Amino acid sequence: MNKKMDKDKLVATFSIVAANPETGEVGVAVQSKFLAVGSVVPWAKANVGAVATQSWANTAYGPEGLEFLEKGLSPDEVIDKLIADDPGRSLRQVAVVNADGEASAFTGHECYDWAGHKIGKHHSCQGNILVSEETVSEMSRAFEESEGPLAERLLIAISAAQHAGGDSRGKQSAAVYVLQEGAGYGGYNDVKVDLRVDDHPEPIEELRRLYELHKMYAAPSEEKLAIEENVLETVVEQLVKVELLESLDHSSYDEEVKEALKTFVLRENFDDHWSEEALIDESVLKYLKKQ
């Protein structure tokens, strides 16, 4: 590829690849001044690992890297294999982490400044055309100091990276992609979190908003509230507002209220949150109150 191409046409990106060996989660989070970066950079496979390919991204690095990991190669060996016969390797940036949390990264010597990577416990952070090295170091620090599900830690990390300077050309898109065996919808696949913001003035903030919605839809809250007294009153009022009940005149959780609430829950895709008992998921009640 011709390095003399207009710099504004380059894919300037920062990302993190990470794994949690205790939970089996593997994933990638990324932000860039590039349309739909989530369609290019992140690759992952449950019980195998994750790959981020960027800076004149060679998308073949994704599936090939995962295939090498699955064959038992170390992340260092995977990167050596990927770049060995690639004539554009001097402009590439790639990071690999396996399911055990071993990570490796490569930044070609012709990547535009600032470009580089930082490998830490169970992760690697990398970026190119950044304001400074601090973007990557803060991303790594934030990840190591965070707790919770891998997706949340990845979002914390890229948020810290952006606050530290981020992409020198600005912001446009972001994505978070996390896999865990059996963690997909209905338990039928391994895709635990797959969220993308393809074009937005504040892509990371929008990605965090989508993640909060994802949490609400994906997993029923542990808190179930009895539909009585104030909760009953709120449920009835809101169901009238959304035109699923005709009257406020309901002093108990009768069949009419129950059917109206069930219609709302299923219509809004809270299938897994429904209870045939006189109980409502706290997250569903919060959502209902916003209508």
N, C-alpha and C positions, 0 to 999 in steps of 0.2 A: 504494500500500500504506500501511497505517496504522502510522506509526512508534511509536505508543503501545503497540503490542503488547508483551507480556511479553518482556523481553530474553532470558530463558532459551530462548525459541523461535527466536532468530535463528541464522543460520549463521555462526558466528565461525570464521575460517579464516586460515591463512597458506599461501602457495604461491610457487613459482618457475616461471617459463617460461624456457626456454633453448634455444639451438641451438649446434651445433658445425659451422661452415661447412666445416671440413676433412674431416670424416667424413660430413656430410650428416645427422647426427642432430638431431632436434627433439623436445622433450618438456616434460612438466610433472610436478612433485611437489607434494603437498599434504598437510596435516594439519589436522584440525578436531575440535571437540567437536560432532560431527554424525554421524548414522548414514550409512555408505556414501558418504562425500564423493567417492570416486572415480567415482561415477555422475553427479555434477553438475558438478564444476569443470573437469577436464582434457579438452582437445580438441587434436588434432594431426593433421597430414597430412604424409607424407614429401615432401620437396623443396618444401614450401610454408611451414610454420611451426606454431606452437602458440598456444593461447588458454587463459587461465584466467579463468573467470567466477565471481564469488563476492559475498558480502554481498547478501542478497536476490537471489540469482543469477538472472539471465535466461539460461536455457540456450540460447536462440536465438542468443546472442552467439557460441557455439562454432562451429556450422556456418556461420553467416553471416560471421563473422570470417574463417574459413578460405577461404570463397568469395571474399571481397574481396581477400585476400592473393593468391589464385591469379589474380585478374584484374590483378594488378600494383600494387595500392594499397600505400602505405607503412603501417607500423604506426600512425603518427599519424593517417593518413587513415582507416584502418580503424576506429579508436576513435571518431573524429568521426562516421563513418557509423552506428556501432552506437548511440551515445547520442543522436543528433540528434532522433529522434522517440519516445524512450522516456520516458514520463511518470514512471517510477520511477528515472531516472538519478541523482538526488541520493543515493540509497541504494545504488547499485551500485558494484562494484569489478571492474575488468577489466584484464587485461594481455595484450599481443600481442607475439610475436617472429616474425620471418620467417626463412627458411632461411639468409639471409646474416648473421643475428645482430643485425639492427636491432630494437630493442625500444621499446615505448611502454606507458604504463599510465595508468589513470584511477581516482581515488578520489573518489566523490561527497561533497559537503560535509556530508551528513547521516549518513554512516557512523559507527557508534559507536566512540568512542575505546578504545584507541589505534588509529587507522586511517591507513594511508598506504602509500607504495611507494618503492622505490629502484631506479633503472635503472643497470645496469652493463654491462660488456663482454659482449655476446652473451646478456644475460639481463635479466629484471626480477623483483624480489622484492616481495611485497605481503601485507598482512594487515589484519584488522579485529578489534576487541574483543581486542586484544593487551595484554599486561602493559606493554609500552613499545616505543618506536621501536627499541630495541636488537635486538629479535627480527628485524626486517627488515634492519638494517644488518649484523648478524652472519651472517645467511643469505647476503647478498650477498658479504661478505668471504670466507666459507668456500668459496663457489662459485669465486670468482676465484683463490683460492690452491690449489684442488684440481686434480688431474690424473686422466686415465683415461677410461673410457667415460662417456658423458653420464649414464646412469642412476646410476652410482656417485657422480658429482659432485652430482647432484640430491639423493641420499640424504644425503650429507655436509652439504649446505646446510640441509636441513630439520632434521637432527639438531642442527646448530649453533643454528638458530632456536629449537628447543624448549629447549635448554640455556640460552639467553639469556632465557627467560621464556615464550615461546609464547603460546598461547591463554589468556586470563585465566580462562576457565571450565573449563579442563581439557583432557582428551584423550579421543578415542574412535575415530577412523578416520583412515586415511592411504592414499595411493596414489602410484604412480609409473608414468608412461606415456611411452614413448619409441618413436619411429618412425624407420626408416631404410630406404631403398629395398632391397627384396629380403632384409631381415634377419629376416623372420618364419619360423615353423616350416616347415622344408623349402624355404624360399626362395619360398613361394607368396604371401606378402603382405609388408607392410612393418612389421608390429608386432614390434619388437625386444624390448620389455619392457612387460608389462601386468599389474601386480600390485596387489592391493587388500587392505586389512585393513578390514573393514566395522564391527567392533565389538570393541574390545580395550582393556584398561587401559593398555597401552604400545604403541600402534599403530605408532610409528616403529621401535621395536626389533623388533617382529614383522615389519614390512615388510622390514627389513634381513635378518632370518632367512630370509624367503621369497626374497629376492634371491640370497642365497648358494646356496640350493637351485636357483634358476633358472639360475645360472651353471654349476652342476654338471651339470644336465640338458641345458642348451642347447648347450654347446660341449664337445667332447672335450678332455681335457687334452693338452698338448703332451708330457707325460711318459708314456711307455709303459714298463712294467716287464716284464722277461722272467719268465715263470712257471716258475721253477726255484728250488731250494734254499729259503730262508726264505719267499719269496713263494709258492711252491708249497705249502709247509706251511701257511701262513696261509689260502690259498684253500681247501685241502682241509678244514681244521678248521672254517672258517666255513660251507662248503657242507654239512658234516655237521650243524652246528648248526641250519641252516635246513631241514634234512631233504630236501636235494636229492642228497645222497650218503649211502650206508649205512655206509661204512667209512672209517677213516683210513688204511687200507693202500693208499696210492698213492705210489710212489717217483718217478713221472714224470707229466708232463702227458699222460695217456693219453686215449683217446676218451671214457671214462666221465666223467672230470673235465671235459673240454672241453664235453660236452653238458650237464652239470649247471651249469657256469658260464654257458653260453649261455642256458639256461632262466632263470637268475637275472637276467642282464643284460636280457633281453627282458621278463621279468615286471615288472621295476622301471623300465621305460621308458628304459633306456639304449641304445636301438637304435643311435644314431649312434656309440656308444663301442665297439661290438663289433669284434673283430678275429679273423679265421680263423687267424691265426698264434698262436704261443705267447706272447702279449703281453696285458697287462691295463692299462687306463687307470688312472692313479694315483688319480683321483677315485672310480672304481668300487671300487677296492680299499679305500679309506678308508670308503666307504659300506658295503661288505660287512662290514668289521670292526666296524661299529656294530650289526650285526644280532644 
